[in-house]
Amino acid sequence: GLPDAPYLSRLPGLGFWQCITVPRLITMEDDGLLCAYPVPELERLRGNKAKRLKDSLIFSDHHADICIEEIKGNLKLTLDDALEIFYESGIAGLRFIDTRVSGGRELRSCSVDHVSSVRVLMMARP
């Protein structure tokens, strides 16, 4: 095995962290693929829509439920000039741009056949 990674994910003062804190619906597809989706009840928690500013969206209080659907090619979503979510040429991943929020990480990626939609639940301190 690998040794424990020398970084922390939890931000000081934040009582929760990691995606496991999002209530999820677990399903098994016909081909045996195990999938996890945020529970439908989260839809009721949505608040104000984002404000559009040129090529950017501004979210109040750094809270957002971002849904991007019908993706046909490459994707790059940048959050707070700190994190990129990307899909390009069969590789999907997260790229940390701002080392102050990366916890020592730079890139996490994996090979995937295609990306047709992305949903990002964001709750962060400004």
GROMACS elastic network, one bead per residue, 0.5 to 0.9 nm:
[ bonds ]
;  ai    aj funct       b0    kb
    2     5     6  0.82712   500
    3     6     6  0.87897   500
    4     7     6  0.87185   500
    5     8     6  0.83487   500
    5   104     6  0.89809   500
    6   103     6  0.84732   500
    6   104     6  0.74151   500
    7   102     6  0.85025   500
    7   103     6  0.50014   500
    7   104     6  0.54173   500
    7   105     6  0.73969   500
    8    11     6  0.79915   500
    8   102     6  0.87559   500
    8   103     6  0.53616   500
    8   104     6  0.78561   500
    9    17     6  0.73425   500
    9    18     6  0.76143   500
    9   101     6  0.86537   500
    9   102     6  0.79586   500
    9   103     6  0.59702   500
   10    13     6  0.86689   500
   10    14     6  0.70618   500
   10    15     6  0.85285   500
   10    16     6  0.75333   500
   10    17     6  0.58452   500
   10    18     6  0.79591   500
   10   103     6  0.86291   500
   11    14     6  0.56131   500
   11    15     6  0.85622   500
   11    16     6  0.87346   500
   11    17     6  0.78657   500
   11   101     6  0.85716   500
   11   125     6  0.89953   500
   12    15     6  0.83129   500
   14    17     6  0.72357   500
   14   124     6  0.87419   500
   14   125     6  0.84989   500
   16    21     6  0.71532   500
   17    20     6  0.79003   500
   17    21     6  0.68050   500
   18    21     6  0.62430   500
   18    22     6  0.83061   500
   19    22     6  0.56253   500
   19    23     6  0.88899   500
   19   121     6  0.86633   500
   20    23     6  0.74318   500
   20    24     6  0.82993   500
   21    24     6  0.87833   500
   22    38     6  0.66180   500
   22    39     6  0.82660   500
   22   121     6  0.86144   500
   23    37     6  0.84538   500
   23    38     6  0.59552   500
   23    39     6  0.59048   500
   23    42     6  0.84631   500
   24    36     6  0.59493   500
   24    37     6  0.52558   500
   24    40     6  0.87455   500
   25    35     6  0.81641   500
   25    36     6  0.55906   500
   25    37     6  0.51830   500
   25    38     6  0.60549   500
   25    39     6  0.53677   500
   25    40     6  0.83787   500
   26    34     6  0.71226   500
   26    35     6  0.57094   500
   26    37     6  0.65783   500
   26    38     6  0.88764   500
   27    33     6  0.83110   500
   27    34     6  0.58889   500
   27    35     6  0.52438   500
   27    36     6  0.64221   500
   27    37     6  0.82121   500
   28    31     6  0.79325   500
   28    32     6  0.57514   500
   28    33     6  0.55646   500
   28    35     6  0.60853   500
   28    36     6  0.88591   500
   29    32     6  0.52730   500
   29    33     6  0.51599   500
   29    34     6  0.64198   500
   29    35     6  0.73137   500
   30    33     6  0.73111   500
   37    40     6  0.85092   500
   38    41     6  0.83143   500
   38    42     6  0.70227   500
   38   121     6  0.89811   500
   39    42     6  0.59623   500
   39    43     6  0.82407   500
   40    43     6  0.58093   500
   40    44     6  0.81599   500
   41    44     6  0.58261   500
   41    45     6  0.76324   500
   42    45     6  0.53483   500
   42    46     6  0.72791   500
   43    46     6  0.57062   500
   43    65     6  0.88009   500
   44    47     6  0.83409   500
   46    49     6  0.83396   500
   46    64     6  0.79746   500
   46    65     6  0.72624   500
   47    64     6  0.86415   500
   48    51     6  0.89459   500
   48    59     6  0.83986   500
   48    60     6  0.77448   500
   49    59     6  0.76196   500
   49    60     6  0.86434   500
   49    64     6  0.87310   500
   50    57     6  0.58234   500
   50    58     6  0.54366   500
   50    60     6  0.72297   500
   50    64     6  0.80979   500
   51    56     6  0.83456   500
   51    57     6  0.55082   500
   51    58     6  0.50255   500
   51    59     6  0.67297   500
   51    60     6  0.85342   500
   52    55     6  0.73911   500
   52    56     6  0.58749   500
   52    58     6  0.62963   500
   53    56     6  0.50828   500
   53    57     6  0.59685   500
   53    58     6  0.71508   500
   54    57     6  0.80987   500
   58    62     6  0.83703   500
   59    62     6  0.55055   500
   59    63     6  0.62893   500
   59    64     6  0.63589   500
   60    63     6  0.63623   500
   60    64     6  0.80555   500
   61    64     6  0.86162   500
   61   123     6  0.82631   500
   61   124     6  0.79368   500
   61   125     6  0.74990   500
   61   126     6  0.70581   500
   62    80     6  0.89319   500
   62   122     6  0.70139   500
   62   123     6  0.59813   500
   62   124     6  0.55204   500
   62   125     6  0.64201   500
   62   126     6  0.61509   500
   63   121     6  0.78010   500
   63   122     6  0.52774   500
   63   124     6  0.65037   500
   63   125     6  0.86285   500
   64   120     6  0.76238   500
   64   121     6  0.58784   500
   64   123     6  0.66455   500
   65   119     6  0.70846   500
   65   120     6  0.58039   500
   65   122     6  0.62871   500
   65   123     6  0.88566   500
   66   118     6  0.78877   500
   66   119     6  0.54586   500
   66   121     6  0.63915   500
   66   122     6  0.78829   500
   67   117     6  0.74410   500
   67   118     6  0.59077   500
   67   120     6  0.66054   500
   67   121     6  0.87891   500
   68    71     6  0.71908   500
   68   116     6  0.85137   500
   68   117     6  0.54940   500
   68   118     6  0.51748   500
   68   119     6  0.63232   500
   68   120     6  0.87167   500
   69   116     6  0.63336   500
   69   118     6  0.65436   500
   69   119     6  0.84231   500
   70   115     6  0.88720   500
   70   116     6  0.54701   500
   70   117     6  0.60179   500
   71    74     6  0.76895   500
   71    75     6  0.75398   500
   71   115     6  0.66222   500
   71   117     6  0.58250   500
   71   118     6  0.83854   500
   72    75     6  0.87462   500
   72   114     6  0.88446   500
   72   115     6  0.78871   500
   72   116     6  0.66897   500
   73    87     6  0.81311   500
   73    88     6  0.76825   500
   73    89     6  0.86060   500
   73   114     6  0.83840   500
   73   115     6  0.79389   500
   73   116     6  0.84980   500
   74    86     6  0.74878   500
   74    87     6  0.53186   500
   74    89     6  0.72304   500
   74    90     6  0.89575   500
   74   115     6  0.83978   500
   75    85     6  0.77357   500
   75    86     6  0.52128   500
   75    88     6  0.66594   500
   75    92     6  0.89033   500
   75   115     6  0.85966   500
   76    84     6  0.65333   500
   76    85     6  0.57434   500
   76    87     6  0.66450   500
   76    88     6  0.83802   500
   77    83     6  0.82054   500
   77    84     6  0.55299   500
   77    85     6  0.50730   500
   77    86     6  0.63415   500
   78    81     6  0.60449   500
   78    82     6  0.72130   500
   78    83     6  0.56552   500
   78    85     6  0.63619   500
   78    86     6  0.85299   500
   79    82     6  0.59156   500
   79    83     6  0.52516   500
   79    84     6  0.63459   500
   79    85     6  0.81169   500
   80    83     6  0.69049   500
   80   126     6  0.88332   500
   81    84     6  0.78272   500
   81    97     6  0.67320   500
   81    98     6  0.70772   500
   82    95     6  0.85565   500
   82    96     6  0.59901   500
   82    99     6  0.78525   500
   82   100     6  0.84848   500
   82   101     6  0.70738   500
   82   102     6  0.81171   500
   83    94     6  0.68305   500
   83    95     6  0.57480   500
   83    97     6  0.54495   500
   83    98     6  0.70392   500
   83   101     6  0.85940   500
   83   102     6  0.82875   500
   84    93     6  0.80884   500
   84    94     6  0.55876   500
   84    96     6  0.63751   500
   84    97     6  0.71183   500
   85    92     6  0.77008   500
   85    93     6  0.58639   500
   85    95     6  0.65498   500
   85    96     6  0.89220   500
   86    91     6  0.79730   500
   86    92     6  0.55727   500
   86    93     6  0.54211   500
   86    94     6  0.64000   500
   86    95     6  0.78076   500
   86   109     6  0.89752   500
   87    90     6  0.68846   500
   87    91     6  0.55439   500
   87    93     6  0.65288   500
   87   112     6  0.88010   500
   87   114     6  0.83116   500
   87   115     6  0.71440   500
   88    91     6  0.53716   500
   88    92     6  0.65519   500
   88    93     6  0.89656   500
   89    92     6  0.84737   500
   89   111     6  0.89631   500
   89   114     6  0.87681   500
   90   110     6  0.84059   500
   90   111     6  0.56044   500
   90   112     6  0.53176   500
   90   113     6  0.57652   500
   90   114     6  0.64273   500
   90   115     6  0.86119   500
   91   109     6  0.65438   500
   91   110     6  0.56298   500
   91   112     6  0.58973   500
   91   113     6  0.82657   500
   91   114     6  0.85956   500
   92   108     6  0.85168   500
   92   109     6  0.54929   500
   92   110     6  0.56350   500
   92   111     6  0.63477   500
   92   112     6  0.65553   500
   92   114     6  0.87144   500
   92   115     6  0.80530   500
   93   107     6  0.72240   500
   93   108     6  0.54068   500
   93   110     6  0.63621   500
   93   111     6  0.87733   500
   94   106     6  0.82199   500
   94   107     6  0.57699   500
   94   108     6  0.51989   500
   94   109     6  0.63103   500
   95   105     6  0.84996   500
   95   106     6  0.58213   500
   95   108     6  0.65335   500
   95   109     6  0.82496   500
   96    99     6  0.67685   500
   96   101     6  0.77897   500
   96   102     6  0.57254   500
   96   105     6  0.68690   500
   96   107     6  0.62294   500
   96   108     6  0.86908   500
   97   100     6  0.89682   500
   97   101     6  0.86068   500
   97   102     6  0.77920   500
   97   106     6  0.74243   500
   98   101     6  0.59214   500
   98   102     6  0.64500   500
   98   106     6  0.89319   500
   99   103     6  0.70439   500
   99   104     6  0.68163   500
   99   105     6  0.77356   500
   99   106     6  0.77399   500
  100   103     6  0.70693   500
  100   104     6  0.84225   500
  101   104     6  0.82546   500
  101   105     6  0.89473   500
  102   105     6  0.51714   500
  102   106     6  0.67333   500
  103   106     6  0.87237   500
  105   108     6  0.79717   500
  111   114     6  0.89999   500
  112   115     6  0.75156   500
  115   118     6  0.75632   500
